[in-house]
């Protein structure tokens, strides 16, 4: 059996309801409601306060679907109870991010500001921090209950100005390591 697929998903006390109607599962919790239609071959049951995914055969296709279905279902349960969050850092002289209502407006070296409107179910937040030398750094929070939408929204924001390898300027994920390159060395004092 699939080591991931056979593990039951504990339904937290915070979960308001789990509705299973054929291949469609709806999970409601304090952070919202998520629905997803799974493959009809996978059997999803609610037993003893836990969700269990079962597969019909031992074929490679059903084994791969088993683990995938269980992971997606577990992400739904976690999303409606605790939610998901991705942080992005804005690095660069003159680069900044600020809230404008529900959207975030980026100033990242273009001749114009770049506004980003949150998709449904996503909330933005901007934290501003000043280090000992007075340099301001901005952290943009992307929060929501759907893990896929949170990750995709963060990726789209990063795509506005990906970090470059020479000075590290741009928008990067918090904790992301940017491989740095040495710039042109040039010859000092060389004869012409």
Secondary structure, 3 states (H helix, E strand, C coil): CCCCCCCCEECCCCCCEEEEECCEEEEEECCEEEEEECCCCCEEEEECCEEEEECCCCCHHHHHHHHHHHHHHHHHHHHHHCCEEEEEEEECCCCEEEEECCEEEEECCCCCCEEECCCCCEEEEEEEEECCCCCEEEEEEEEECCHHHHHHHHHHHHHHCECCCCCCCEEEECCCCCCCCCCCCCCCCCCC
